[in-house]
Amino acid sequence: MNNRWNNPQTNELIRAILKLKTAREARKFFRDLLTEDELMEFGKRWQAARMLDVAVPYTKIVKQTGLSSRTIARISWWLEKGMGGYKLMLARLHHRTAPSRLSRQAS
């Protein structure tokens, strides 16, 4: 796996994100950091991940988000075989235990 994204610049960005304390602070920071289109795209991707998590069909996700089926397929791949970030956040938002990386690899 290519970890080109795991570099000092992105690590500093992640550290900055971890310092955010409120939704208002996050909105201000992300709006300064990203364009409106980028923010909307990330929102759509997160919506797609949430929909995939509850087995919504691709066709409905395409219709509701405007994302391509290819993008949804990529999100689905990361949801199921990625680093576990989607699963972690979905679990936290739904107050459930996320499967550990080891248990996913064993199956």
PDB file as gemmi writes it, atoms N, CA and C in Angstrom:
CRYST1    1.000    1.000    1.000  90.00  90.00  90.00 P 1                      
ATOM      1  N   MET A   1       0.844  -1.185   0.000  1.00  0.00           N  
ATOM      2  CA  MET A   1       0.000   0.000   0.000  1.00  0.00           C  
ATOM      3  C   MET A   1       0.887   1.247   0.000  1.00  0.00           C  
ATOM      4  N   ASN A   2       0.591   2.175  -0.866  1.00  0.00           N  
ATOM      5  CA  ASN A   2       1.338   3.415  -0.974  1.00  0.00           C  
ATOM      6  C   ASN A   2       0.887   4.375   0.126  1.00  0.00           C  
ATOM      7  N   ASN A   3       1.792   4.783   0.983  1.00  0.00           N  
ATOM      8  CA  ASN A   3       1.467   5.709   2.065  1.00  0.00           C  
ATOM      9  C   ASN A   3       2.000   7.104   1.786  1.00  0.00           C  
ATOM     10  N   ARG A   4       1.957   7.503   0.518  1.00  0.00           N  
ATOM     11  CA  ARG A   4       2.449   8.814   0.107  1.00  0.00           C  
ATOM     12  C   ARG A   4       1.747   9.941   0.878  1.00  0.00           C  
ATOM     13  N   TRP A   5       0.489   9.716   1.234  1.00  0.00           N  
ATOM     14  CA  TRP A   5      -0.293  10.723   1.946  1.00  0.00           C  
ATOM     15  C   TRP A   5       0.164  10.875   3.403  1.00  0.00           C  
ATOM     16  N   ASN A   6       0.840   9.865   3.943  1.00  0.00           N  
ATOM     17  CA  ASN A   6       1.282   9.895   5.336  1.00  0.00           C  
ATOM     18  C   ASN A   6       2.642  10.583   5.389  1.00  0.00           C  
ATOM     19  N   ASN A   7       2.595  11.907   5.499  1.00  0.00           N  
ATOM     20  CA  ASN A   7       3.813  12.703   5.447  1.00  0.00           C  
ATOM     21  C   ASN A   7       3.730  13.818   6.491  1.00  0.00           C  
ATOM     22  N   PRO A   8       4.788  14.571   6.687  1.00  0.00           N  
ATOM     23  CA  PRO A   8       4.765  15.620   7.713  1.00  0.00           C  
ATOM     24  C   PRO A   8       3.629  16.634   7.526  1.00  0.00           C  
ATOM     25  N   GLN A   9       3.330  16.996   6.288  1.00  0.00           N  
ATOM     26  CA  GLN A   9       2.273  17.986   6.057  1.00  0.00           C  
ATOM     27  C   GLN A   9       0.900  17.450   6.482  1.00  0.00           C  
ATOM     28  N   THR A  10       0.571  16.221   6.079  1.00  0.00           N  
ATOM     29  CA  THR A  10      -0.737  15.675   6.466  1.00  0.00           C  
ATOM     30  C   THR A  10      -0.776  15.363   7.959  1.00  0.00           C  
ATOM     31  N   ASN A  11       0.346  14.966   8.525  1.00  0.00           N  
ATOM     32  CA  ASN A  11       0.373  14.727   9.972  1.00  0.00           C  
ATOM     33  C   ASN A  11       0.106  16.023  10.736  1.00  0.00           C  
ATOM     34  N   GLU A  12       0.658  17.135  10.267  1.00  0.00           N  
ATOM     35  CA  GLU A  12       0.383  18.434  10.889  1.00  0.00           C  
ATOM     36  C   GLU A  12      -1.088  18.813  10.733  1.00  0.00           C  
ATOM     37  N   LEU A  13      -1.659  18.525   9.573  1.00  0.00           N  
ATOM     38  CA  LEU A  13      -3.088  18.791   9.353  1.00  0.00           C  
ATOM     39  C   LEU A  13      -3.931  17.974  10.329  1.00  0.00           C  
ATOM     40  N   ILE A  14      -3.619  16.711  10.479  1.00  0.00           N  
ATOM     41  CA  ILE A  14      -4.365  15.853  11.409  1.00  0.00           C  
ATOM     42  C   ILE A  14      -4.238  16.368  12.833  1.00  0.00           C  
ATOM     43  N   ARG A  15      -3.050  16.791  13.214  1.00  0.00           N  
ATOM     44  CA  ARG A  15      -2.872  17.368  14.555  1.00  0.00           C  
ATOM     45  C   ARG A  15      -3.747  18.615  14.734  1.00  0.00           C  
ATOM     46  N   ALA A  16      -3.821  19.438  13.708  1.00  0.00           N  
ATOM     47  CA  ALA A  16      -4.662  20.642  13.783  1.00  0.00           C  
ATOM     48  C   ALA A  16      -6.132  20.247  13.928  1.00  0.00           C  
ATOM     49  N   ILE A  17      -6.584  19.266  13.156  1.00  0.00           N  
ATOM     50  CA  ILE A  17      -7.977  18.820  13.226  1.00  0.00           C  
ATOM     51  C   ILE A  17      -8.309  18.312  14.629  1.00  0.00           C  
ATOM     52  N   LEU A  18      -7.377  17.607  15.233  1.00  0.00           N  
ATOM     53  CA  LEU A  18      -7.609  17.082  16.578  1.00  0.00           C  
ATOM     54  C   LEU A  18      -7.737  18.179  17.631  1.00  0.00           C  
ATOM     55  N   LYS A  19      -7.295  19.374  17.317  1.00  0.00           N  
ATOM     56  CA  LYS A  19      -7.406  20.501  18.249  1.00  0.00           C  
ATOM     57  C   LYS A  19      -8.769  21.193  18.177  1.00  0.00           C  
ATOM     58  N   LEU A  20      -9.564  20.890  17.156  1.00  0.00           N  
ATOM     59  CA  LEU A  20     -10.890  21.502  17.041  1.00  0.00           C  
ATOM     60  C   LEU A  20     -11.769  21.039  18.193  1.00  0.00           C  
ATOM     61  N   LYS A  21     -12.532  21.978  18.770  1.00  0.00           N  
ATOM     62  CA  LYS A  21     -13.327  21.638  19.954  1.00  0.00           C  
ATOM     63  C   LYS A  21     -14.824  21.664  19.710  1.00  0.00           C  
ATOM     64  N   THR A  22     -15.282  22.378  18.708  1.00  0.00           N  
ATOM     65  CA  THR A  22     -16.723  22.487  18.480  1.00  0.00           C  
ATOM     66  C   THR A  22     -17.026  22.365  16.992  1.00  0.00           C  
ATOM     67  N   ALA A  23     -18.290  22.110  16.685  1.00  0.00           N  
ATOM     68  CA  ALA A  23     -18.708  22.064  15.284  1.00  0.00           C  
ATOM     69  C   ALA A  23     -18.481  23.424  14.626  1.00  0.00           C  
ATOM     70  N   ARG A  24     -18.691  24.494  15.367  1.00  0.00           N  
ATOM     71  CA  ARG A  24     -18.469  25.833  14.812  1.00  0.00           C  
ATOM     72  C   ARG A  24     -16.993  26.029  14.437  1.00  0.00           C  
ATOM     73  N   GLU A  25     -16.091  25.617  15.314  1.00  0.00           N  
ATOM     74  CA  GLU A  25     -14.667  25.708  15.002  1.00  0.00           C  
ATOM     75  C   GLU A  25     -14.331  24.873  13.769  1.00  0.00           C  
ATOM     76  N   ALA A  26     -14.904  23.679  13.700  1.00  0.00           N  
ATOM     77  CA  ALA A  26     -14.646  22.803  12.548  1.00  0.00           C  
ATOM     78  C   ALA A  26     -15.152  23.440  11.263  1.00  0.00           C  
ATOM     79  N   ARG A  27     -16.377  23.991  11.301  1.00  0.00           N  
ATOM     80  CA  ARG A  27     -16.914  24.658  10.102  1.00  0.00           C  
ATOM     81  C   ARG A  27     -16.002  25.784   9.650  1.00  0.00           C  
ATOM     82  N   LYS A  28     -15.528  26.606  10.581  1.00  0.00           N  
ATOM     83  CA  LYS A  28     -14.655  27.732  10.238  1.00  0.00           C  
ATOM     84  C   LYS A  28     -13.331  27.241   9.637  1.00  0.00           C  
ATOM     85  N   PHE A  29     -12.735  26.245  10.285  1.00  0.00           N  
ATOM     86  CA  PHE A  29     -11.446  25.737   9.820  1.00  0.00           C  
ATOM     87  C   PHE A  29     -11.573  25.089   8.440  1.00  0.00           C  
ATOM     88  N   PHE A  30     -12.546  24.195   8.305  1.00  0.00           N  
ATOM     89  CA  PHE A  30     -12.681  23.491   7.032  1.00  0.00           C  
ATOM     90  C   PHE A  30     -13.100  24.424   5.904  1.00  0.00           C  
ATOM     91  N   ARG A  31     -13.873  25.448   6.196  1.00  0.00           N  
ATOM     92  CA  ARG A  31     -14.243  26.399   5.140  1.00  0.00           C  
ATOM     93  C   ARG A  31     -13.040  27.215   4.692  1.00  0.00           C  
ATOM     94  N   ASP A  32     -12.152  27.541   5.604  1.00  0.00           N  
ATOM     95  CA  ASP A  32     -10.922  28.239   5.215  1.00  0.00           C  
ATOM     96  C   ASP A  32      -9.988  27.309   4.448  1.00  0.00           C  
ATOM     97  N   LEU A  33      -9.943  26.056   4.848  1.00  0.00           N  
ATOM     98  CA  LEU A  33      -9.020  25.088   4.264  1.00  0.00           C  
ATOM     99  C   LEU A  33      -9.469  24.615   2.877  1.00  0.00           C  
ATOM    100  N   LEU A  34     -10.771  24.393   2.718  1.00  0.00           N  
ATOM    101  CA  LEU A  34     -11.305  23.772   1.504  1.00  0.00           C  
ATOM    102  C   LEU A  34     -12.221  24.715   0.743  1.00  0.00           C  
ATOM    103  N   THR A  35     -12.393  24.427  -0.541  1.00  0.00           N  
ATOM    104  CA  THR A  35     -13.368  25.176  -1.326  1.00  0.00           C  
ATOM    105  C   THR A  35     -14.768  24.674  -0.969  1.00  0.00           C  
ATOM    106  N   GLU A  36     -15.774  25.434  -1.350  1.00  0.00           N  
ATOM    107  CA  GLU A  36     -17.157  24.983  -1.130  1.00  0.00           C  
ATOM    108  C   GLU A  36     -17.401  23.654  -1.830  1.00  0.00           C  
ATOM    109  N   ASP A  37     -16.904  23.521  -3.052  1.00  0.00           N  
ATOM    110  CA  ASP A  37     -17.095  22.270  -3.798  1.00  0.00           C  
ATOM    111  C   ASP A  37     -16.430  21.093  -3.096  1.00  0.00           C  
ATOM    112  N   GLU A  38     -15.230  21.297  -2.553  1.00  0.00           N  
ATOM    113  CA  GLU A  38     -14.550  20.221  -1.839  1.00  0.00           C  
ATOM    114  C   GLU A  38     -15.335  19.814  -0.589  1.00  0.00           C  
ATOM    115  N   LEU A  39     -15.813  20.797   0.150  1.00  0.00           N  
ATOM    116  CA  LEU A  39     -16.620  20.497   1.335  1.00  0.00           C  
ATOM    117  C   LEU A  39     -17.882  19.716   0.964  1.00  0.00           C  
ATOM    118  N   MET A  40     -18.548  20.145  -0.096  1.00  0.00           N  
ATOM    119  CA  MET A  40     -19.762  19.462  -0.537  1.00  0.00           C  
ATOM    120  C   MET A  40     -19.448  18.033  -0.981  1.00  0.00           C  
ATOM    121  N   GLU A  41     -18.331  17.855  -1.670  1.00  0.00           N  
ATOM    122  CA  GLU A  41     -17.920  16.524  -2.110  1.00  0.00           C  
ATOM    123  C   GLU A  41     -17.659  15.610  -0.910  1.00  0.00           C  
ATOM    124  N   PHE A  42     -16.939  16.114   0.090  1.00  0.00           N  
ATOM    125  CA  PHE A  42     -16.682  15.305   1.287  1.00  0.00           C  
ATOM    126  C   PHE A  42     -17.984  14.958   1.998  1.00  0.00           C  
ATOM    127  N   GLY A  43     -18.894  15.914   2.051  1.00  0.00           N  
ATOM    128  CA  GLY A  43     -20.195  15.650   2.666  1.00  0.00           C  
ATOM    129  C   GLY A  43     -20.952  14.553   1.933  1.00  0.00           C  
ATOM    130  N   LYS A  44     -20.898  14.584   0.606  1.00  0.00           N  
ATOM    131  CA  LYS A  44     -21.563  13.552  -0.188  1.00  0.00           C  
ATOM    132  C   LYS A  44     -20.913  12.193   0.016  1.00  0.00           C  
ATOM    133  N   ARG A  45     -19.608  12.162   0.106  1.00  0.00           N  
ATOM    134  CA  ARG A  45     -18.902  10.888   0.326  1.00  0.00           C  
ATOM    135  C   ARG A  45     -19.257  10.311   1.693  1.00  0.00           C  
ATOM    136  N   TRP A  46     -19.342  11.157   2.697  1.00  0.00           N  
ATOM    137  CA  TRP A  46     -19.711  10.695   4.026  1.00  0.00           C  
ATOM    138  C   TRP A  46     -21.164  10.194   4.024  1.00  0.00           C  
ATOM    139  N   GLN A  47     -22.036  10.903   3.318  1.00  0.00           N  
ATOM    140  CA  GLN A  47     -23.420  10.452   3.180  1.00  0.00           C  
ATOM    141  C   GLN A  47     -23.459   9.078   2.519  1.00  0.00           C  
ATOM    142  N   ALA A  48     -22.676   8.885   1.470  1.00  0.00           N  
ATOM    143  CA  ALA A  48     -22.635   7.600   0.776  1.00  0.00           C  
ATOM    144  C   ALA A  48     -22.138   6.500   1.712  1.00  0.00           C  
ATOM    145  N   ALA A  49     -21.123   6.769   2.504  1.00  0.00           N  
ATOM    146  CA  ALA A  49     -20.609   5.768   3.444  1.00  0.00           C  
ATOM    147  C   ALA A  49     -21.683   5.377   4.450  1.00  0.00           C  
ATOM    148  N   ARG A  50     -22.424   6.374   4.943  1.00  0.00           N  
ATOM    149  CA  ARG A  50     -23.501   6.078   5.894  1.00  0.00           C  
ATOM    150  C   ARG A  50     -24.598   5.251   5.237  1.00  0.00           C  
ATOM    151  N   MET A  51     -24.910   5.561   3.992  1.00  0.00           N  
ATOM    152  CA  MET A  51     -25.939   4.809   3.271  1.00  0.00           C  
ATOM    153  C   MET A  51     -25.470   3.381   2.976  1.00  0.00           C  
ATOM    154  N   LEU A  52     -24.221   3.232   2.563  1.00  0.00           N  
ATOM    155  CA  LEU A  52     -23.675   1.898   2.312  1.00  0.00           C  
ATOM    156  C   LEU A  52     -23.686   1.064   3.588  1.00  0.00           C  
ATOM    157  N   ASP A  53     -23.432   1.693   4.708  1.00  0.00           N  
ATOM    158  CA  ASP A  53     -23.397   0.997   5.992  1.00  0.00           C  
ATOM    159  C   ASP A  53     -24.739   0.351   6.331  1.00  0.00           C  
ATOM    160  N   VAL A  54     -25.819   0.910   5.807  1.00  0.00           N  
ATOM    161  CA  VAL A  54     -27.147   0.329   6.060  1.00  0.00           C  
ATOM    162  C   VAL A  54     -27.713  -0.313   4.794  1.00  0.00           C  
ATOM    163  N   ALA A  55     -26.807  -0.679   3.869  1.00  0.00           N  
ATOM    164  CA  ALA A  55     -27.137  -1.476   2.679  1.00  0.00           C  
ATOM    165  C   ALA A  55     -28.108  -0.802   1.710  1.00  0.00           C  
ATOM    166  N   VAL A  56     -27.998   0.514   1.563  1.00  0.00           N  
ATOM    167  CA  VAL A  56     -28.778   1.222   0.552  1.00  0.00           C  
ATOM    168  C   VAL A  56     -28.191   0.882  -0.811  1.00  0.00           C  
ATOM    169  N   PRO A  57     -29.016   0.564  -1.799  1.00  0.00           N  
ATOM    170  CA  PRO A  57     -28.497   0.220  -3.129  1.00  0.00           C  
ATOM    171  C   PRO A  57     -27.754   1.391  -3.790  1.00  0.00           C  
ATOM    172  N   TYR A  58     -26.745   1.045  -4.585  1.00  0.00           N  
ATOM    173  CA  TYR A  58     -25.946   2.051  -5.299  1.00  0.00           C  
ATOM    174  C   TYR A  58     -26.837   3.021  -6.071  1.00  0.00           C  
ATOM    175  N   THR A  59     -27.859   2.508  -6.744  1.00  0.00           N  
ATOM    176  CA  THR A  59     -28.706   3.369  -7.581  1.00  0.00           C  
ATOM    177  C   THR A  59     -29.356   4.471  -6.762  1.00  0.00           C  
ATOM    178  N   LYS A  60     -29.780   4.150  -5.552  1.00  0.00           N  
ATOM    179  CA  LYS A  60     -30.395   5.157  -4.691  1.00  0.00           C  
ATOM    180  C   LYS A  60     -29.348   6.153  -4.188  1.00  0.00           C  
ATOM    181  N   ILE A  61     -28.138   5.650  -3.900  1.00  0.00           N  
ATOM    182  CA  ILE A  61     -27.060   6.536  -3.431  1.00  0.00           C  
ATOM    183  C   ILE A  61     -26.674   7.506  -4.548  1.00  0.00           C  
ATOM    184  N   VAL A  62     -26.562   6.995  -5.771  1.00  0.00           N  
ATOM    185  CA  VAL A  62     -26.248   7.858  -6.924  1.00  0.00           C  
ATOM    186  C   VAL A  62     -27.296   8.953  -7.047  1.00  0.00           C  
ATOM    187  N   LYS A  63     -28.543   8.561  -6.955  1.00  0.00           N  
ATOM    188  CA  LYS A  63     -29.643   9.523  -7.119  1.00  0.00           C  
ATOM    189  C   LYS A  63     -29.644  10.577  -6.014  1.00  0.00           C  
ATOM    190  N   GLN A  64     -29.415  10.160  -4.780  1.00  0.00           N  
ATOM    191  CA  GLN A  64     -29.480  11.095  -3.653  1.00  0.00           C  
ATOM    192  C   GLN A  64     -28.238  11.969  -3.511  1.00  0.00           C  
ATOM    193  N   THR A  65     -27.072  11.441  -3.884  1.00  0.00           N  
ATOM    194  CA  THR A  65     -25.836  12.204  -3.661  1.00  0.00           C  
ATOM    195  C   THR A  65     -25.300  12.872  -4.926  1.00  0.00           C  
ATOM    196  N   GLY A  66     -25.631  12.322  -6.080  1.00  0.00           N  
ATOM    197  CA  GLY A  66     -25.054  12.823  -7.316  1.00  0.00           C  
ATOM    198  C   GLY A  66     -23.649  12.285  -7.574  1.00  0.00           C  
ATOM    199  N   LEU A  67     -23.155  11.419  -6.691  1.00  0.00           N  
ATOM    200  CA  LEU A  67     -21.841  10.814  -6.895  1.00  0.00           C  
ATOM    201  C   LEU A  67     -21.924   9.769  -7.999  1.00  0.00           C  
ATOM    202  N   SER A  68     -20.807   9.514  -8.656  1.00  0.00           N  
ATOM    203  CA  SER A  68     -20.773   8.474  -9.680  1.00  0.00           C  
ATOM    204  C   SER A  68     -20.770   7.105  -9.004  1.00  0.00           C  
ATOM    205  N   SER A  69     -21.208   6.101  -9.742  1.00  0.00           N  
ATOM    206  CA  SER A  69     -21.176   4.744  -9.190  1.00  0.00           C  
ATOM    207  C   SER A  69     -19.731   4.318  -8.936  1.00  0.00           C  
ATOM    208  N   ARG A  70     -18.803   4.819  -9.712  1.00  0.00           N  
ATOM    209  CA  ARG A  70     -17.382   4.505  -9.497  1.00  0.00           C  
ATOM    210  C   ARG A  70     -16.900   5.057  -8.149  1.00  0.00           C  
ATOM    211  N   THR A  71     -17.280   6.288  -7.827  1.00  0.00           N  
ATOM    212  CA  THR A  71     -16.910   6.875  -6.535  1.00  0.00           C  
ATOM    213  C   THR A  71     -17.551   6.088  -5.399  1.00  0.00           C  
ATOM    214  N   ILE A  72     -18.797   5.707  -5.579  1.00  0.00           N  
ATOM    215  CA  ILE A  72     -19.487   4.932  -4.546  1.00  0.00           C  
ATOM    216  C   ILE A  72     -18.813   3.576  -4.365  1.00  0.00           C  
ATOM    217  N   ALA A  73     -18.380   2.969  -5.461  1.00  0.00           N  
ATOM    218  CA  ALA A  73     -17.660   1.689  -5.370  1.00  0.00           C  
ATOM    219  C   ALA A  73     -16.363   1.853  -4.585  1.00  0.00           C  
ATOM    220  N   ARG A  74     -15.665   2.965  -4.813  1.00  0.00           N  
ATOM    221  CA  ARG A  74     -14.430   3.221  -4.061  1.00  0.00           C  
ATOM    222  C   ARG A  74     -14.718   3.405  -2.579  1.00  0.00           C  
ATOM    223  N   ILE A  75     -15.784   4.135  -2.269  1.00  0.00           N  
ATOM    224  CA  ILE A  75     -16.172   4.339  -0.872  1.00  0.00           C  
ATOM    225  C   ILE A  75     -16.525   2.996  -0.241  1.00  0.00           C  
ATOM    226  N   SER A  76     -17.241   2.175  -0.984  1.00  0.00           N  
ATOM    227  CA  SER A  76     -17.617   0.843  -0.494  1.00  0.00           C  
ATOM    228  C   SER A  76     -16.372   0.010  -0.203  1.00  0.00           C  
ATOM    229  N   TRP A  77     -15.390   0.074  -1.104  1.00  0.00           N  
ATOM    230  CA  TRP A  77     -14.150  -0.676  -0.900  1.00  0.00           C  
ATOM    231  C   TRP A  77     -13.465  -0.223   0.384  1.00  0.00           C  
ATOM    232  N   TRP A  78     -13.328   1.093   0.568  1.00  0.00           N  
ATOM    233  CA  TRP A  78     -12.677   1.617   1.763  1.00  0.00           C  
ATOM    234  C   TRP A  78     -13.480   1.303   3.015  1.00  0.00           C  
ATOM    235  N   LEU A  79     -14.796   1.303   2.896  1.00  0.00           N  
ATOM    236  CA  LEU A  79     -15.649   0.964   4.031  1.00  0.00           C  
ATOM    237  C   LEU A  79     -15.402  -0.471   4.481  1.00  0.00           C  
ATOM    238  N   GLU A  80     -15.240  -1.364   3.529  1.00  0.00           N  
ATOM    239  CA  GLU A  80     -15.087  -2.789   3.849  1.00  0.00           C  
ATOM    240  C   GLU A  80     -13.639  -3.243   4.017  1.00  0.00           C  
ATOM    241  N   LYS A  81     -12.707  -2.672   3.266  1.00  0.00           N  
ATOM    242  CA  LYS A  81     -11.338  -3.185   3.254  1.00  0.00           C  
ATOM    243  C   LYS A  81     -10.278  -2.128   3.540  1.00  0.00           C  
ATOM    244  N   GLY A  82     -10.711  -0.932   3.864  1.00  0.00           N  
ATOM    245  CA  GLY A  82      -9.768   0.157   4.085  1.00  0.00           C  
ATOM    246  C   GLY A  82      -9.112   0.095   5.451  1.00  0.00           C  
ATOM    247  N   MET A  83      -8.751   1.238   5.959  1.00  0.00           N  
ATOM    248  CA  MET A  83      -8.013   1.315   7.221  1.00  0.00           C  
ATOM    249  C   MET A  83      -8.929   1.284   8.442  1.00  0.00           C  
ATOM    250  N   GLY A  84     -10.236   1.268   8.224  1.00  0.00           N  
ATOM    251  CA  GLY A  84     -11.175   1.196   9.336  1.00  0.00           C  
ATOM    252  C   GLY A  84     -11.694   2.537   9.814  1.00  0.00           C  
ATOM    253  N   GLY A  85     -11.317   3.604   9.134  1.00  0.00           N  
ATOM    254  CA  GLY A  85     -11.761   4.937   9.546  1.00  0.00           C  
ATOM    255  C   GLY A  85     -13.258   5.141   9.423  1.00  0.00           C  
ATOM    256  N   TYR A  86     -13.828   4.708   8.316  1.00  0.00           N  
ATOM    257  CA  TYR A  86     -15.282   4.815   8.155  1.00  0.00           C  
ATOM    258  C   TYR A  86     -15.988   4.024   9.252  1.00  0.00           C  
ATOM    259  N   LYS A  87     -15.575   2.790   9.449  1.00  0.00           N  
ATOM    260  CA  LYS A  87     -16.222   1.916  10.453  1.00  0.00           C  
ATOM    261  C   LYS A  87     -16.094   2.528  11.847  1.00  0.00           C  
ATOM    262  N   LEU A  88     -14.931   3.073  12.154  1.00  0.00           N  
ATOM    263  CA  LEU A  88     -14.713   3.684  13.458  1.00  0.00           C  
ATOM    264  C   LEU A  88     -15.698   4.823  13.693  1.00  0.00           C  
ATOM    265  N   MET A  89     -15.797   5.721  12.721  1.00  0.00           N  
ATOM    266  CA  MET A  89     -16.671   6.874  12.905  1.00  0.00           C  
ATOM    267  C   MET A  89     -18.144   6.484  12.890  1.00  0.00           C  
ATOM    268  N   LEU A  90     -18.514   5.543  12.050  1.00  0.00           N  
ATOM    269  CA  LEU A  90     -19.899   5.071  12.044  1.00  0.00           C  
ATOM    270  C   LEU A  90     -20.247   4.450  13.392  1.00  0.00           C  
ATOM    271  N   ALA A  91     -19.338   3.673  13.940  1.00  0.00           N  
ATOM    272  CA  ALA A  91     -19.565   3.055  15.241  1.00  0.00           C  
ATOM    273  C   ALA A  91     -19.693   4.112  16.333  1.00  0.00           C  
ATOM    274  N   ARG A  92     -18.820   5.086  16.303  1.00  0.00           N  
ATOM    275  CA  ARG A  92     -18.894   6.138  17.330  1.00  0.00           C  
ATOM    276  C   ARG A  92     -20.184   6.921  17.230  1.00  0.00           C  
ATOM    277  N   LEU A  93     -20.610   7.204  16.018  1.00  0.00           N  
ATOM    278  CA  LEU A  93     -21.851   7.964  15.851  1.00  0.00           C  
ATOM    279  C   LEU A  93     -23.081   7.157  16.234  1.00  0.00           C  
ATOM    280  N   HIS A  94     -22.966   5.846  16.145  1.00  0.00           N  
ATOM    281  CA  HIS A  94     -24.097   4.974  16.478  1.00  0.00           C  
ATOM    282  C   HIS A  94     -23.887   4.274  17.819  1.00  0.00           C  
ATOM    283  N   HIS A  95     -22.855   4.675  18.548  1.00  0.00           N  
ATOM    284  CA  HIS A  95     -22.562   4.122  19.870  1.00  0.00           C  
ATOM    285  C   HIS A  95     -22.486   2.595  19.848  1.00  0.00           C  
ATOM    286  N   ARG A  96     -21.776   2.075  18.871  1.00  0.00           N  
ATOM    287  CA  ARG A  96     -21.571   0.634  18.814  1.00  0.00           C  
ATOM    288  C   ARG A  96     -20.081   0.363  18.723  1.00  0.00           C  
ATOM    289  N   THR A  97     -19.713  -0.848  18.944  1.00  0.00           N  
ATOM    290  CA  THR A  97     -18.307  -1.223  18.904  1.00  0.00           C  
ATOM    291  C   THR A  97     -17.895  -1.495  17.473  1.00  0.00           C  
ATOM    292  N   ALA A  98     -16.835  -0.851  17.040  1.00  0.00           N  
ATOM    293  CA  ALA A  98     -16.311  -1.087  15.693  1.00  0.00           C  
ATOM    294  C   ALA A  98     -15.538  -2.389  15.700  1.00  0.00           C  
ATOM    295  N   PRO A  99     -15.653  -3.175  14.619  1.00  0.00           N  
ATOM    296  CA  PRO A  99     -14.862  -4.400  14.553  1.00  0.00           C  
ATOM    297  C   PRO A  99     -13.381  -4.051  14.510  1.00  0.00           C  
ATOM    298  N   SER A 100     -12.590  -4.830  15.203  1.00  0.00           N  
ATOM    299  CA  SER A 100     -11.152  -4.555  15.200  1.00  0.00           C  
ATOM    300  C   SER A 100     -10.564  -4.956  13.863  1.00  0.00           C  
ATOM    301  N   ARG A 101      -9.460  -4.355  13.516  1.00  0.00           N  
ATOM    302  CA  ARG A 101      -8.782  -4.668  12.260  1.00  0.00           C  
ATOM    303  C   ARG A 101      -8.401  -6.146  12.210  1.00  0.00           C  
ATOM    304  N   LEU A 102      -7.991  -6.705  13.340  1.00  0.00           N  
ATOM    305  CA  LEU A 102      -7.618  -8.109  13.377  1.00  0.00           C  
ATOM    306  C   LEU A 102      -8.815  -9.020  13.087  1.00  0.00           C  
ATOM    307  N   SER A 103      -9.962  -8.700  13.663  1.00  0.00           N  
ATOM    308  CA  SER A 103     -11.126  -9.564  13.421  1.00  0.00           C  
ATOM    309  C   SER A 103     -11.586  -9.469  11.978  1.00  0.00           C  
ATOM    310  N   ARG A 104     -11.407  -8.313  11.329  1.00  0.00           N  
ATOM    311  CA  ARG A 104     -11.776  -8.168   9.927  1.00  0.00           C  
ATOM    312  C   ARG A 104     -10.832  -8.989   9.055  1.00  0.00           C  
ATOM    313  N   GLN A 105      -9.548  -8.998   9.417  1.00  0.00           N  
ATOM    314  CA  GLN A 105      -8.573  -9.729   8.623  1.00  0.00           C  
ATOM    315  C   GLN A 105      -8.769 -11.233   8.759  1.00  0.00           C  
ATOM    316  N   ALA A 106      -9.270 -11.682   9.907  1.00  0.00           N  
ATOM    317  CA  ALA A 106      -9.461 -13.103  10.142  1.00  0.00           C  
ATOM    318  C   ALA A 106     -10.630 -13.652   9.339  1.00  0.00           C  
ATOM    319  N   SER A 107     -11.585 -12.797   8.982  1.00  0.00           N  
ATOM    320  CA  SER A 107     -12.756 -13.295   8.260  1.00  0.00           C  
ATOM    321  C   SER A 107     -12.556 -13.367   6.777  1.00  0.00           C  
TER     322      SER A 107                                                      
END                                                                             
